[in-house]
């Protein structure tokens, strides 16, 4: 049985996934909508970077809490790759913002 702390983490991740699937993703997939205004492009890149950074932080925090010796490297590896992707998004955010002035 999952302890209450772990259940809270799983529920929070599930809720974030649900919110993205129900609210953000349908808007992104709508056909016939106008293009995203240029000024909003770095904002969305930043929002995605925020999301990925939090996922990286969670993976890193969980790596120390795993009971088996096999699991921490999985969490550490995932956290590292997520940090790399967040950094890529931050760089893109900055480049787009600079281009826009």
Secondary structure, 3 states (H helix, E strand, C coil): CCCHHHHHHHHHHHHHHHHHHHHHHHHHHCCCCCCCCHHHHHHHHHHHHHHHHHHHHHHHHHHCCCCCCCHHHHHHHHHHHHHHHHHHHHHHHHHHHHHHC
